Amino acid sequence: MQVNDISRTKSAELYEKAKTYFPGGVNSPVRAFRSVYGTPLFIEKGDGSHLWDADGNEFIDFCGSWGPLILGHNHAAVRENVMRVMQKGMSFGAPTALENELAELILSNNRFIEKLRFVSSGTEAVMSAIRLARGYTKRDKILKFEGCYHGHTDSLLVKAGSGLVTFGETSSAGVPKPFADETVVIALNDEEALQKAFEDFSGQIAAVIIEPVPANNGLLLQTKDYLNYLRELCTLNGTLLIFDEVISGFRVGFEGAAGYYDIKPDIITYGKIIGGGLPVGAYGASAEIMDHISPVGSVYQAGTLSGNPVAMAAGIAQISELLQPGFYDKLNAKTADFVSDIRSHVAEKGYELEVFTIGSIFWFAFTNQVSITRADQIDPESMLKFKAMHRELINRGIYFGPSGYEVGFISAAHTQEDLERTKTAIFDSLEIVFSN
Ligand SMILES: *Cc1c(COP(=O)(O)O)cnc(C)c1O
């Protein structure tokens, strides 16, 4: 069934104004809707699984602020804890009991880290983890994977050149080439390339950084065997293994991907969910590694608003909910049923579409490959189909992140009714996408 485009009059007005204030009208590039149809939607409010834009259009939200909102929007426990704490002041630049409280909740329920430090974003967590690894190993090079995103820190804004093992080429202006030269980039899920990188740069690699659940360039699920092999090679070479769990942490289970695959990295970075919707990041490791950080160690890292009480309050409330018995079983089962119904429909219709999933994450890939583990297996042309689907979904009140390379998230707030309505909207949208 065809439907009309929703009204975006107010959003368009706000966007015109915003373009005079901010480059591209936004404070983070993907928000500009460059790879989907129409004006970016300016959001007015969110409640549970639903969002409302400035024109009063209502959506069921599967972006969840790009991952943090695992309980949905404006969750009562999070809101109330934030309001309670902020009555006592917003920031002191001195320690508070709230930092202990959030650390205790995390560390006593996580087998993989013994100490952590709070920062204010995922980028900052990654940047600090890299410095820690370099300081700890007294080596300079880091190895990353094509198709993993680690925030916008200079040395990680690099992409692979041609060849099995390459120095990174900068993927942003403003990153000096000598920085990129310290970063080695290889493809995901390629044991041979990994082996060769450790041979070519023997004794030089401080750390390997990976999203153990790569979820920023499609959902490029790795095998447990490959991740184990990576762990083994890092250990053999005296290289630290960093799991960037800014998305997967507290998402694929309380202990994130480390727990899911039962693999112990040397350093873990967190962000997104940990802050309950406020700006929080963290990095953690064994006490022995973490004690290389200042003021006890020689690796400097600091933050005026680190461990901010209001942000800690949001994190404490959200993390406490995640520790309720059965939280993840229920959320993951709900997601598995949703994906399974879509897959059955797609199979029946014979559409060229795969839905990849882990935990409460899903990704629509317009392909007939049954497995995608590397960035170069994604056909850029397939994004045209995503773009068409995104428009149809928006018009039917379903909000997916505005790029086909982004994954979707199910939250505890999504009801069976939400998911039934969403499936109907997806089926109607796909019919249109595949009839053109
Ligand atoms: C989002 C993300 C980051 C960056 O976090 P910001 O809070 O946006 O700075 C880093 N790594 C991964 C895996 C992410 O998903």
The ligand as an ORCA input file, in Angstrom:
! r2SCAN-3c Opt
* xyz 0 1
  C      30.132      5.200     19.162
  C      31.429      4.512     19.178
  C      32.622      5.165     19.524
  C      32.679      6.653     19.774
  O      31.932      7.024     20.877
  P      31.499      8.577     21.009
  O      30.793      8.616     22.333
  O      30.625      8.867     19.833
  O      32.740      9.373     21.014
  C      33.779      4.424     19.625
  N      33.775      3.101     19.388
  C      32.657      2.439     19.050
  C      32.724      0.960     18.831
  C      31.450      3.126     18.915
  O      30.360      2.466     18.540
*
